[in-house]
């Protein structure tokens, strides 16, 4: 009988966010595939979980883990913090597991994206998760251009040492927008502050950013977009129409 793949969410800061189910699953599986075993061993030790652990930070490790499951072993995947399979090697592992006909089960828990979104005061009905902007300059420019016309609320992550550059790029691409900066979510120094993009830029000209950030950005107003389209039509001559 084939094993199963579990995608187990881990705390993003506060260890009290670890679920009973996550502890049980991690204790019962045959192997835990961790993004970074050096970080994850601290979590496992805290909850007295003795399951063998391996690293899956390399994409080529997915094939090995799939073979283990085909032989009957169950595998739990964990990331350093939050939910695995979002813009990380876990994506490839899920694809290969499904292609092999294996069962994939999520074990939900803490998520920085959703936590920031629901605390932002911006629309939650529709949103676009952008994760981290691409490193490649061409890809980065393309994504920013797409974000310019996005009507949904946008959520993205950023490291403190890159925050100033990213805020400046967002300002240039999107113009001044309502945003919410969520910093160090669930941790001791958590702050969640709504402000204008221009205010955020001004703040971090005076102080250095600290901690991990989630940036929630107001989408383009649909009515404003329709008005701009209407005005562009009205400005056209009969020949241009």
N, C-alpha and C positions, 0 to 999 in steps of 0.2 A: 504493500500500500504506500502510495506517494506521500511525502511530507507536505507541510503547508508553510507558506510565507506570511509572517506577521509584520506589519508596519507599525511599530510601537512609538507613540509620541512620548517624549521625555520633558521634564520641566525646562522652562526657558530662563529660570533664575531661582524661583522659590521651590525648594524640594517638596513642600507640602502639596504642590500641584501634581505630584505623581499619583496615578490612580491605583486602586487595589488590583484592578484587572491587569494593568501594565506590570505590576510586581509579580503577579501570578504567572502571566505568560512568559516573562523573562526567566522565571524560575523553572518552568516546565519544558521549554524548548530544548533541543539538542545543542544548538549553537546560537550565539548572538553575534551578528555582523555589525560592527561599530564603525562610525566615520573615523574616529580617532580613539584607539583603545586606551591611550594615556589619560584622556578625559573621562571616558566612560567607566573606567575601573573605579573611579571615585564614587560614581553613582551606584554601581553594583555593590561596592563595599558598604555604602550607607544603608542599603536595604538588604544586606546580607544575602545577595544573590550569587550563587557559586557556579553558574552555568559557564562553560568554556566560551571564550570570545575570540573572534578573528577580526581583522580589518577589512573594510570593503571600500576604502577611499579610491582604489584604482578600478576603472571600468572593466578591466579584463577579469576581475574577481567574480563578476556576475555568473559566468559560465561554470565556475567551480562550485558556487553555492547552489545553482540550479541542479547540478549533478548530485549534490548531497541530498536535495529534496527528492529527486527521482529515485534515490536509493532508500527513501523512507524517513529521512531526518527532517525535522521541522526547524525553520530558521526564523529568528526575529531580527529585524533591522532597526537600529537606533541611530540617531544623529547626535551631534554634540548637545543640541538644544532644540526642542520643538519636534515637528513632524517630518519623518524621512520621506524621500521621494519627491521633494519639491526643489527643483533646480539643483539636484545633487546626483551622485552615481546611483542612488536608489531608483531613479527613473528607469535606468537601463535594466536593473535587476527585475523590476516589476514587469517590464516588457518581455524579457526573456522567460520569466516564470509563467506568464499568461500564454505565451507562444508555445510553451512546453505542456500546456494543459494543466498546470498546477493551480491550486487554490490560493488566492491572495486575500488576506483579512486585515483591515485596518483596526488598530487599537487607539482610538482618538484621545486627545488630551490637550495640553497647552499649545497655543498657536499665537505667535506675536502679531501676525497679520490681522487676524480676526479681533484679537484683544484691542489693538490700536484702532481698528475701524469702528468698533462699537462704542469706543470712548471718544471719538473724534468730534462728534456733533455734526458731521457731514452726512450726506445721504448714504444709507446702507442698502437701499433697494437693489442697486446694481453697482458692481465695482469691478475694477480690473487690477489684478495682482501683477506687479512688474518685477518683483524680487529685487535683485541688484542690477543696475544698468550694466550693459555689456562693457568689457574692457576694450575691445576693438573699437577704434575711433569711428570707422565707417558704420559699424553696427549700432554704436551708441547714438550717432547722429540720426540714423534711421528710426530708432525707437523714440527718441525725443520728438521727431517730426510726427510720428504716429500719435504720441501723447497730446500733441498740440490740438488735435481735432477730437479727442476723446471726451464723450459726454458723461461717462461713468466716473464715479469717485475712483481715484487711483491710489494704490498702496505700494510702497517700495521700501526696501531696506538700505541702510548705509552705515558704514563704519565711521567712527569719529574723525579719523585722519583724512577722510575724503569728503566729509560733509560740506565744507565751504565750497569746494569746487562744484559739487553736485547742485547745491542751492543756486549758485551763479548760473549754471547751465540750464536749470529749470526756469529761472527768471528770464533768461534770454529766449528760451524756446516757447514758454507758455505765457509770459507776461505775469503781472502781479496777480496772484490767486490766494484764496483762503486755503490755509493748510493747517494741519495739526502735527506737532512734533511730539512723538511718544518716545521717551528715553528710558532705558533700563527697565523695561516692563517686568513687573512682579518682583523686582529687586528692591533693596533698601532705599536707594536714591531715585526711585521711579518718579518721573514727571510727565504729565500729559498736558500740553499747552497749545491752544488754538491761537493762530496769529496769521498775519499776511506774510507772503513769501519775502517781501521786502524787509519786514521786521526781523525775520529770521536771519537774513543776510547781515543786517545791521548789528544784531546781537553778537554774531560770531566773528564780527570784525573786532569786537571789544574783548571777547573771551574765547578760550580754546574749547572746542566741543569735547565732551567726555562721555563715555558709555556708548552702547549700541543704540542706533536710532531706527525708528519706523516713521516714514514720512507719509502722511495721508493728504492727498491733494484733491481739491475741488475740481470736478469735471467741468467742461465747457457748458454753459447754459444753453439748453436746447432752443428756447425762445430767441435768445440772442443769435444763435446760429441761423435760425430760420429768417430772422430779421435781416441779417447780413446777406443771406442768399436773395431775399426779396429786393433789397437795395441794389444788389449787383445787377439783377435783371432790369430794374427800373432805370439804371444808369446806362443801359445798352441802347444803341440806336436800332431802328427797325432793320437795317441791313445786317447788324451784328446778330440780331435775333434770328 
